[in-house]
């Protein structure tokens, strides 16, 4: 039963230049610099070794996220036929920067964003308090602390309702507290279908399980549960999607072992998602399917603005680039008053899985 008494749409358009300038950012050359670097744009940290053999973990991770961004953008552009807009931006006072790649209004992807950031500066007490609340008691309370963070983050919103939305994020963090360097890795990949296709779900989760298995046989099940728990819209009583893997605060058994695990997960993104896109981006659909897609995107917006830790961290970071933080929001979403799908309809079957996660592997 649908009670469409109140509904509205939101459309978010990219105004990166205006917002970045207001925040004191310098928007630099984008794609034209990529030829020399082999990446979407020139690295944020110049004149250093960014390979797997780099001695400094900061440099190794910057290389990993730049390669991940480039490979994924190329895969998306190849199937869509449209190039990404590339903005390379820098924070003032040697605070690092990032590369934001956005494809908007494409044939296959309504909005696709793949961002990297390599930033350093000082964490305000509010951000330190947030980290202490989730287990980092070693961080000194009530003080501003020097930090370094780098990561790659992507959200893909397709046109066709039978192609799922994808999100992934892989990151590395350092904080200096009491002259001690405290570090950890985090990340994950998760899928948000609008219509349930069990073969797609099994393929996606099996690919992630294969990426986890060589590093620790327990990782997939542990991080699947963490993912299901994390992407939970509590006031709706439902998950955002069918999950995947999610982990945070990983600092064992060693930095090198953690890096290799993150590398495996990042390399699994394309084989986990692109076969699903290729299978369904030409599927026929109706206005009814599109309407349901927009309603589910509304839930996506709710989670990202209310619960997502990365979004909250970005808002609490001085000088944060808001356009990059809100890149995850779709171009269009929809809310309807008291909307409930019919229980045994395709939409109802999707909802049943969102309320009670299933095992796919």
C-alpha positions in Angstrom: 0.0 0.0 0.0 1.4 3.4 -1.0 0.2 6.6 0.8 1.7 9.3 -1.4 0.2 12.2 0.6 3.5 14.0 0.9 6.5 13.6 -1.4 9.3 15.7 -2.8 12.5 15.5 -4.6 16.0 16.9 -4.0 18.6 17.5 -6.7 22.2 18.2 -5.7 24.3 19.9 -8.3 28.1 20.2 -8.3 29.5 23.6 -7.6 33.0 22.5 -6.5 34.8 25.6 -7.6 32.5 28.0 -5.6 32.5 26.0 -2.4 36.2 25.2 -2.6 37.1 28.8 -3.1 35.0 29.8 -0.2 36.8 27.4 2.0 40.2 28.6 0.9 41.0 25.7 -1.4 43.1 26.0 -4.5 41.6 24.1 -7.4 44.5 23.0 -9.6 44.9 21.4 -13.0 43.2 18.0 -13.2 43.3 15.5 -16.0 46.1 17.3 -18.0 48.6 16.3 -15.3 47.7 12.7 -15.3 49.8 11.7 -18.3 53.1 12.3 -16.4 51.9 10.6 -13.2 49.9 7.7 -14.5 47.1 8.7 -12.2 44.0 10.8 -12.6 46.1 13.8 -11.6 49.5 14.5 -10.1 50.0 12.9 -6.7 49.4 15.1 -3.6 52.9 14.3 -2.2 55.4 15.1 -5.0 58.8 13.6 -5.6 58.5 10.5 -3.4 58.3 6.8 -4.1 54.6 5.8 -4.0 55.1 2.1 -4.8 54.5 -1.0 -2.7 58.1 -0.9 -1.6 58.0 2.6 -0.2 59.5 2.7 3.3 57.0 5.2 4.7 53.5 3.8 5.1 52.0 7.2 4.3 53.6 7.0 0.8 52.6 3.4 0.2 49.0 4.2 1.0 48.9 7.2 -1.2 50.1 5.1 -4.0 47.5 2.4 -3.3 44.6 4.9 -3.2 45.8 6.7 -6.4 46.0 3.4 -8.3 42.6 2.3 -7.0 41.0 5.6 -8.1 42.6 5.5 -11.6 41.7 1.9 -12.3 38.1 2.2 -11.2 37.5 5.5 -13.0 38.9 4.0 -16.2 36.6 0.9 -15.8 33.5 3.2 -15.3 34.4 5.5 -18.1 34.9 2.6 -20.5 31.3 1.3 -20.0 29.7 4.7 -19.7 31.5 6.5 -22.6 31.9 9.7 -20.6 35.0 11.1 -19.0 35.3 12.1 -15.3 35.6 15.7 -14.3 38.9 15.8 -12.3 39.5 18.4 -9.6 42.9 18.4 -7.9 42.7 20.6 -4.8 45.0 21.6 -2.1 44.4 22.7 1.5 46.2 25.9 2.7 49.2 25.9 4.9 50.7 22.6 3.6 47.6 20.7 4.8 47.7 18.2 1.9 44.8 17.9 -0.6 43.0 15.5 -2.8 41.7 14.5 -6.2 37.9 14.5 -6.8 36.7 12.6 -9.8 33.0 12.9 -10.6 31.0 11.6 -13.6 27.6 13.2 -13.8 24.6 12.6 -16.1 26.3 9.7 -18.0 24.5 7.1 -20.0 25.1 4.3 -17.4 25.8 6.3 -14.3 23.7 9.1 -13.1 26.4 10.1 -10.6 29.7 8.4 -10.0 32.3 9.8 -7.6 35.7 8.5 -6.8 37.7 10.7 -4.4 41.2 10.5 -2.8 42.4 12.7 -0.1 45.8 13.0 1.6 45.5 15.5 4.5 47.4 16.5 7.5 46.7 19.0 10.2 45.3 19.2 13.8 42.3 17.3 15.1 40.0 19.5 17.2 39.0 18.2 20.6 35.5 17.3 19.2 37.1 14.9 16.6 39.4 13.4 19.3 36.4 12.8 21.5 34.6 11.0 18.7 37.6 8.7 18.2 38.0 8.0 22.0 34.3 7.1 22.1 34.9 4.2 19.7 37.9 2.8 21.5 40.9 5.0 21.0 41.4 5.7 24.8 45.1 6.3 24.2 44.3 9.6 22.6 44.7 12.5 25.0 41.3 14.0 25.8 40.5 17.7 25.6 43.4 18.6 23.4 44.0 19.2 19.7 46.3 16.5 18.2 48.4 16.4 15.0 47.0 13.9 12.4 47.6 12.4 9.0 44.9 10.7 7.0 44.6 9.4 3.5 42.0 7.3 1.7 40.0 6.6 -1.4 36.2 6.8 -1.2 33.6 6.1 -3.9 29.9 6.0 -4.4 28.3 5.0 -7.7 24.6 5.8 -8.4 23.5 4.1 -11.7 20.6 5.1 -13.9 19.1 1.7 -14.2 17.1 0.6 -11.1 18.4 -3.0 -11.7 22.0 -1.9 -11.3 22.9 -1.6 -7.6 24.6 1.4 -6.0 28.1 0.7 -4.8 30.2 2.2 -2.0 33.7 1.5 -1.0 36.3 3.3 1.2 39.8 2.3 2.2 41.9 4.5 4.4 44.9 4.9 6.7 45.1 7.2 9.8 47.8 8.4 12.1 47.6 10.6 15.2 50.4 11.9 17.4 49.5 11.8 21.1 52.1 12.2 23.9 54.9 11.9 21.3 53.6 8.5 20.2 52.4 7.7 16.7 49.1 5.8 16.8 48.0 4.3 13.5 45.2 2.2 12.1 43.6 1.1 8.8 39.9 0.9 7.9 37.6 0.4 5.0 35.1 -1.8 3.3 32.9 -2.4 0.2 29.1 -2.7 0.3 26.3 -3.0 -2.2 22.9 -1.4 -2.3 20.5 -3.0 -4.8 17.1 -1.7 -5.5 15.8 -5.1 -6.6 17.2 -8.3 -5.3 19.1 -10.5 -7.6 20.4 -13.5 -5.7 23.0 -14.4 -8.3 24.4 -10.9 -8.1 24.4 -10.9 -4.3 26.3 -14.2 -4.3 28.8 -13.0 -6.9 29.5 -9.8 -4.9 29.9 -11.5 -1.6 31.9 -14.4 -3.0 34.4 -12.0 -4.5 34.9 -10.2 -1.2 35.3 -13.5 0.6 38.0 -14.6 -1.8 39.8 -11.3 -1.1 39.7 -11.8 2.6 40.5 -15.5 2.8 44.3 -15.5 2.3 44.8 -13.0 5.1 42.6 -14.6 7.7 39.8 -17.2 7.2 37.6 -15.5 9.8 37.8 -12.0 8.2 34.9 -12.2 5.8 32.3 -13.4 8.3 33.6 -11.0 11.0 33.6 -8.0 8.7 30.3 -9.0 7.0 28.6 -8.8 10.4 30.3 -5.5 11.1 29.0 -4.2 7.8 25.5 -5.3 8.4 25.5 -3.7 11.9 27.2 -0.5 10.7 24.9 0.3 7.7 21.8 0.1 9.9 19.2 2.9 9.8 18.0 2.6 13.3 15.0 4.8 13.1 13.8 2.8 10.1 14.7 -0.6 11.4 16.4 -1.6 8.1 19.9 -1.8 6.5 21.0 0.5 3.8 21.7 -2.4 1.5 22.8 -6.1 1.4 26.2 -5.3 3.0 29.6 -6.5 2.1 32.6 -6.0 4.4 33.5 -3.2 6.8 36.3 -2.9 9.3 37.9 -0.1 11.3 40.7 0.5 13.7 42.8 -2.3 12.3 46.3 -2.3 13.8 47.2 -6.0 14.1 49.3 -8.0 13.5 51.5 -5.4 11.8 51.3 -2.4 9.5 52.6 -4.4 6.6 50.0 -7.2 7.0 47.2 -4.6 7.3 48.4 -2.9 4.2 48.4 -6.1 2.2 44.9 -6.9 3.3 43.6 -3.4 2.4 45.4 -3.8 -1.0 43.5 -7.1 -1.7 40.2 -5.6 -0.7 40.8 -2.6 -3.0 41.7 -4.8 -5.9 38.5 -6.8 -5.5 36.2 -3.7 -6.2 36.2 -4.0 -10.0 35.7 -7.8 -10.2 32.9 -7.6 -7.5 30.9 -4.9 -9.2 31.6 -4.4 -12.9 30.2 -7.8 -14.0 26.9 -6.9 -12.3 26.8 -3.5 -14.1 27.5 -5.1 -17.5 24.7 -7.7 -16.9 22.0 -5.2 -16.1 22.6 -1.7 -17.4 20.5 -2.4 -20.5 17.7 -4.0 -18.6 14.3 -2.5 -19.4 12.5 -0.7 -16.6 9.4 1.4 -15.9 8.4 4.5 -14.0 7.4 2.3 -11.2 10.9 0.8 -10.9 12.4 4.3 -11.1 10.2 5.6 -8.4 11.2 2.8 -6.0 14.9 3.5 -6.8 14.4 7.1 -5.8 12.7 6.1 -2.6 15.6 3.8 -1.7 18.0 6.6 -2.5 16.2 8.6 0.1 17.2 6.0 2.7 20.8 6.3 1.4 20.8 10.0 2.1 19.3 9.5 5.5 22.1 7.1 6.5 24.9 9.2 5.1 23.8 12.4 6.8 22.6 11.0 10.1 24.9 8.0 10.9 28.0 7.9 8.7 31.2 8.4 10.7 33.2 9.6 7.7 30.7 12.3 7.0 30.7 13.4 10.7 34.5 13.4 10.8 34.6 15.5 7.7 32.2 18.1 9.1 34.3 18.2 12.3 37.6 18.7 10.5 38.6 22.4 10.1 38.9 23.4 6.4 37.2 20.3 5.1 36.1 20.3 1.5 32.3 20.0 1.7 31.8 19.2 -2.0 34.0 16.1 -1.6 32.3 15.0 1.7 28.9 15.2 0.1 29.9 13.6 -3.2 28.1 10.4 -2.0 24.7 12.0 -2.3 22.7 11.1 -5.4 21.5 13.6 -8.0 17.9 12.7 -7.2 16.1 11.1 -4.3 12.5 10.8 -3.1 10.5 10.7 0.1 6.8 9.7 0.4 4.7 9.8 3.4 4.0 6.4 4.9 5.2 4.4 1.9 5.1 0.7 2.4 5.8 -1.9 -0.4 3.4 -4.8 -0.9 4.8 -7.7 1.1 5.3 -10.3 -1.7 6.1 -7.8 -4.5 9.7 -7.5 -5.8 10.0 -4.4 -3.6 8.7 -6.2 -0.6 11.2 -9.1 -1.1 14.0 -6.5 -1.2 12.7 -5.0 2.1 12.6 -8.4 3.8 16.4 -8.8 3.2 17.1 -5.3 4.3 15.3 -6.0 7.6 16.9 -9.4 8.1 20.4 -9.8 6.5 21.1 -13.1 4.8 24.2 -15.2 4.3 25.4 -15.2 0.7 28.5 -17.3 0.9 
